[in-house]
Amino acid sequence: MRYVSMCLLLLVAGVAQADTMTTPASTLASGSLLTDAGMTLPRESRVPGGIALLPLPADAPDGTQVWFGKQRVWVLSRADGSRVAVVGIPLSAKDHIELHLIADGKDNTIAIAITPKAYKEQHLTVSQEFVTPDPKQLERYSREAAEQATVYKAFHATSGGWPVFHMPVVGIINPDSFGSVRFFNGEPRAPHSGMDTGAPEGREVHAPADGVVVQTGAYFFNGNTVMIDHGNGLVSMLCHLSRIIATPGQHVKAGDLVGLVGHTGRVTASHLHWGVSLNDARVNPLLVLPEGAGAEMAAGSGVMVPLQ
């Protein structure tokens, strides 16, 4: 099929893009990340934990779907009728990922090259129960992980474009926290799948974008947590809260109060963990924020100053 070969050419042309995410001084405000043909899109970074923007060829049949493994990928339509797939790249990705372009009953596999990224190490000291949980705690964790996985794997199709995101809390962002190789009490654990923002206990936490609260809970590792479905496989997870204010089923707008900062779960200090999942892949939240988000945000002012 001609549209498949065209798609391969389009994808290969973008494979070698470097990770160009920057953090200049700016004022945090809502606005476009990447405006392309009348569409707001996240920034692209083809690395583990990044996002790939994949244009579909013009002659791809209507209703063409893109899948990554068992997960459907969000395909957005531009004002000019063209389409682009927004693909979350898992932190476990190696040198490439494989997508499936499905149309008219045919399944075409496309390999996308991924640029390696060396994330920093982070060594933390926590209560030993969070390093070597007992059997009862492990059973609890397994049950909670299954609940969260159900949310991450869901695909609730919605109309409209990519949402505009805002920082969910005012505080000190650690731009190196996402993807960090973590050691707890000297023991290696899975890479960190969210971005940490230091803030005092009790500070307000807001919905980062429009969506529906689909899960709340007091989890073993994540503490008090709110999960918001933004539609089409895009989910926010807000963890370690001192108090949960939102309720499951609640429709929220960006900026709505959903909880308060705390230090529940596996933590060393009061902060907010914000995770973003796209097609069940945890991606760097900085990629969905307005340019300049990897910085220190002065409390109350919204002014961003680059971290060294």
Buried (B, 14 or more C-beta within 10 A) or exposed (E): BEBBEBBBEBBEEBBEBEBEBEBEEBEBEEEEBBEBEEBBBBBBBBBBBBBBBBBBBEEBEEEBEBBBBEBBBBBBBBEEEBBBBBBBBBBEBEEEBEBBBBBEEEEBEBBBBBBEBEBEEBEBEEEEEBBEBEEEBEEBBEEBBEEBEEBBBBBBEBEEBBBBBBBBBBBBBBBBBBBBBBBBBEEEBEBBBBBBBBBEBEBBBBBBBBBBBBBBBEBBBBBBBBBBBBBBBBBBBBBBBBEBBBEEEBEBEBBBEBBBBBBBBBBEEBBBBBBBBBBBBBBBBBBBBBBBBBBBBBBEEBBBEBEE
